[in-house]
Amino acid sequence: MTDNPLNLGLESRKEAPPFVIFIFGVTGDLTARKLMPALFSLYLKGMTRFKVVGFARRDWGTDGLRERARGMIEEVPGASDEQRETFLGRLEYLQSTFEDPAGYARMSEYAEGYANRIYYLSTPPDSYRDIIDQLGRHGHGEQAGGFTRILIEKPFGRDFASAQELNQLLARYFTEGQIFRIDHYLGKETVQNIMLLRFGNGMFEPIWNSNYVDHIQITVAEKIGVGTRGGYFEGAGTLRDMVQNHMFQLLSLTTMEPPNDLSAQSIRNEKVKAMQAVRPITFRDINEHAVRAQYDEGIVDGAPVPAYRDEDRVSPDSRTETYVALRLFLDTWRWSGVPIFLRSGKRLLRKVSEISVHFREPPRQLFTNRHPAMNRNTLIIRIQPDEGITLNMNAKIPGHTTDMRPVNMDFAYGSTFGEATLEAYERLLYDAILGDATLYPRRDEIESSWAFITRVLEGWRRDSSPIPTYMPGSSGPEEARRLIASSNRKWRKL
Ligand SMILES: NC(=O)c1ccc[n+]([C@@H]2O[C@H](COP(=O)([O-])OP(=O)(O)OC[C@H]3O[C@@H](n4cnc5c(N)ncnc54)[C@H](OP(=O)(O)O)[C@@H]3O)[C@@H](O)[C@H]2O)c1
């Protein structure tokens, strides 16, 4: 065990049972950057009884996998050479294509001695069907004297119908309790803290409603463009890539009712209720409530950057959006009439994910000497980077007047808790190993968010007007400014 004064290790949690994890797509980018370091970090914290079987096409062999995995875990701190070698000794490689039944027939021999089995699908989404079907046909969904669980990466479907179809296929071989759909945002400390902030403190929840909240903004902005991922992004777009999953998870955690208890079932019941309350956007008023745009060419940090349509493996007449802004309403007692604005885009001014809750102004304005920057009290939950929470309020400027200006009360994870925030994948993997599905979206959550998103996609498909553009390094398109201005609000500065 590592010395961990903050108890971010596994000491306070249940002990992991012995298990074998099959990683489909072990030669891929996600395994190298996230999964292998997360497994190694768990091993260092005391999760010792397991074996990893990598399943992929390339001719690596077990020795090749171990050799490469040494590089993947290189940057995990606090490990001795002996610990590294022991961990690497737990890895084995099963070379096969996802389509070939022979690979699945050999899985049992690799799982020999392990009653508990986990399958992690870290593969191109086109392969999910084949893998699930083959696993099922080979009886790998069955649980005999232990558990069997399946973890599936995002994207989970590309619209309502395909998500439903994938869920139906999964349900043919696995029960809902065996299925863990990954949304790595839920593994972030700052996202989990939304519930603790709301329900672990007495002062926020009484004012967390339409009587006191004027509106809410949720922002997920990226500074980078599509880079080398143009081929993938062309078939996705920001609405599918960011809004359907991460942003809808932030939305439901921010707006849900308090759960009866902390069980996965209670929490997910409340989240799905919130999602189901999002008022659908009709085809007729889509342009009033939804904005899409693409980044243009420009200069970022002194260097020229291409327009989205000129990126590698992007069609020159692409209609895929790299920016989305939405105005939503939740038809619930608590949120009636409160607009919720979502925006997400690439190549924006800076990288930031945050939720801001903007409170109503005082009923009567006694202090008329308003600072130009003065605004409504705002609670800002910074998901990343610079993780923390800020309460923005107005205070008297020292002196003989009653002049005011905005000031901040700040909580920063970095300075309060030190460096020790947990990697999202480490938390999510350990939860799945323990069978705790709280941080994994349930079937009905996924399908409700897709139901909403699919209507927007369909509305856009029917609309052939030109796609607006925005300047790289800006805050987004003029159309998004107009969307929020038509509600007499403005976006928080990026
Ligand atoms: N990368 C990220 O940062 C990231 C972040 C969030 C979510 N995700 C999701 O995670 C999943 C994996 O992403 P990735 O970036 O790791 O993908 P990737 O680098 O393209 O890796 C794909 C993996 O699948 C294997 N594969 C593909 N087709 C195969 C076939 N027919 N038979 C056998 N193996 C096959 C590849 O094996 P060979 O190389 O041996 O052919 C490789 O191991 C995707 O669903 C992605 O959306 C990724």
The ligand as an SDF file (V2000), in Angstrom:
LIG
                    3D

 48 52  0  0  0  0  0  0  0  0999 V2000
   -8.4200    7.5820  -27.1390 N   0  0  0  0  0  0  0  0  0  0  0  0
   -9.0880    8.3170  -26.2860 C   0  0  0  0  0  0  0  0  0  0  0  0
   -8.5850    9.2540  -25.6940 O   0  0  0  0  0  0  0  0  0  0  0  0
  -10.5270    8.0120  -25.9990 C   0  0  0  0  0  0  0  0  0  0  0  0
  -11.2130    8.8190  -25.0820 C   0  0  0  0  0  0  0  0  0  0  0  0
  -12.5310    8.5140  -24.7770 C   0  0  0  0  0  0  0  0  0  0  0  0
  -13.1320    7.4260  -25.3770 C   0  0  0  0  0  0  0  0  0  0  0  0
  -12.4540    6.6620  -26.2840 N   0  0  0  0  0  0  0  0  0  0  0  0
  -13.1250    5.5080  -26.8880 C   0  0  0  0  0  0  0  0  0  0  0  0
  -12.3770    4.3380  -26.6090 O   0  0  0  0  0  0  0  0  0  0  0  0
  -12.4600    3.4400  -27.6910 C   0  0  0  0  0  0  0  0  0  0  0  0
  -11.0580    3.0920  -28.1540 C   0  0  0  0  0  0  0  0  0  0  0  0
  -10.4100    4.2440  -28.6110 O   0  0  0  0  0  0  0  0  0  0  0  0
   -8.8770    4.2510  -29.0420 P   0  0  0  0  0  0  0  0  0  0  0  0
   -8.5490    5.6830  -29.2610 O   0  0  0  0  0  0  0  0  0  0  0  0
   -8.0720    3.4550  -28.1090 O   0  0  0  0  0  0  0  0  0  0  0  0
   -8.9370    3.5170  -30.4660 O   0  0  0  0  0  0  0  0  0  0  0  0
   -7.7280    3.0110  -31.3410 P   0  0  0  0  0  0  0  0  0  0  0  0
   -6.4470    3.6080  -30.9130 O   0  0  0  0  0  0  0  0  0  0  0  0
   -8.1540    3.1390  -32.7560 O   0  0  0  0  0  0  0  0  0  0  0  0
   -7.6450    1.4440  -30.9830 O   0  0  0  0  0  0  0  0  0  0  0  0
   -8.5320    0.5250  -31.5220 C   0  0  0  0  0  0  0  0  0  0  0  0
   -8.1780   -0.8540  -31.0070 C   0  0  0  0  0  0  0  0  0  0  0  0
   -9.1060   -1.7940  -31.5550 O   0  0  0  0  0  0  0  0  0  0  0  0
   -8.3740   -2.8410  -32.1960 C   0  0  0  0  0  0  0  0  0  0  0  0
   -9.1300   -3.2860  -33.3650 N   0  0  0  0  0  0  0  0  0  0  0  0
   -9.8080   -2.5280  -34.2550 C   0  0  0  0  0  0  0  0  0  0  0  0
  -10.4420   -3.3060  -35.1390 N   0  0  0  0  0  0  0  0  0  0  0  0
  -10.1390   -4.5860  -34.7930 C   0  0  0  0  0  0  0  0  0  0  0  0
  -10.5290   -5.8370  -35.3030 C   0  0  0  0  0  0  0  0  0  0  0  0
  -11.3360   -5.9450  -36.3390 N   0  0  0  0  0  0  0  0  0  0  0  0
  -10.0590   -6.9370  -34.6830 N   0  0  0  0  0  0  0  0  0  0  0  0
   -9.2230   -6.8540  -33.6240 C   0  0  0  0  0  0  0  0  0  0  0  0
   -8.8380   -5.6830  -33.0860 N   0  0  0  0  0  0  0  0  0  0  0  0
   -9.2900   -4.5720  -33.6750 C   0  0  0  0  0  0  0  0  0  0  0  0
   -7.0690   -2.2470  -32.5810 C   0  0  0  0  0  0  0  0  0  0  0  0
   -6.1870   -3.3320  -32.6660 O   0  0  0  0  0  0  0  0  0  0  0  0
   -4.9370   -3.3660  -33.6740 P   0  0  0  0  0  0  0  0  0  0  0  0
   -4.2320   -2.0690  -33.4450 O   0  0  0  0  0  0  0  0  0  0  0  0
   -4.1960   -4.5370  -33.1970 O   0  0  0  0  0  0  0  0  0  0  0  0
   -5.4870   -3.4580  -35.0510 O   0  0  0  0  0  0  0  0  0  0  0  0
   -6.7970   -1.3330  -31.3920 C   0  0  0  0  0  0  0  0  0  0  0  0
   -6.3150   -2.0950  -30.3180 O   0  0  0  0  0  0  0  0  0  0  0  0
  -13.3200    4.1170  -28.7450 C   0  0  0  0  0  0  0  0  0  0  0  0
  -14.6500    3.7100  -28.5760 O   0  0  0  0  0  0  0  0  0  0  0  0
  -13.2070    5.5910  -28.3870 C   0  0  0  0  0  0  0  0  0  0  0  0
  -14.3370    6.3220  -28.7980 O   0  0  0  0  0  0  0  0  0  0  0  0
  -11.1540    6.9380  -26.5880 C   0  0  0  0  0  0  0  0  0  0  0  0
  1  2  1  0
  2  3  2  0
  2  4  1  0
  4  5  1  0
  4 48  2  0
  5  6  2  0
  6  7  1  0
  7  8  2  0
  8  9  1  0
  8 48  1  0
  9 10  1  0
  9 46  1  0
 10 11  1  0
 11 12  1  0
 11 44  1  0
 12 13  1  0
 13 14  1  0
 14 15  2  0
 14 16  1  0
 14 17  1  0
 17 18  1  0
 18 19  2  0
 18 20  1  0
 18 21  1  0
 21 22  1  0
 22 23  1  0
 23 24  1  0
 23 42  1  0
 24 25  1  0
 25 26  1  0
 25 36  1  0
 26 27  1  0
 26 35  1  0
 27 28  2  0
 28 29  1  0
 29 30  1  0
 29 35  2  0
 30 31  1  0
 30 32  2  0
 32 33  1  0
 33 34  2  0
 34 35  1  0
 36 37  1  0
 36 42  1  0
 37 38  1  0
 38 39  2  0
 38 40  1  0
 38 41  1  0
 42 43  1  0
 44 45  1  0
 44 46  1  0
 46 47  1  0
M  CHG  2   8   1  16  -1
M  END
$$$$
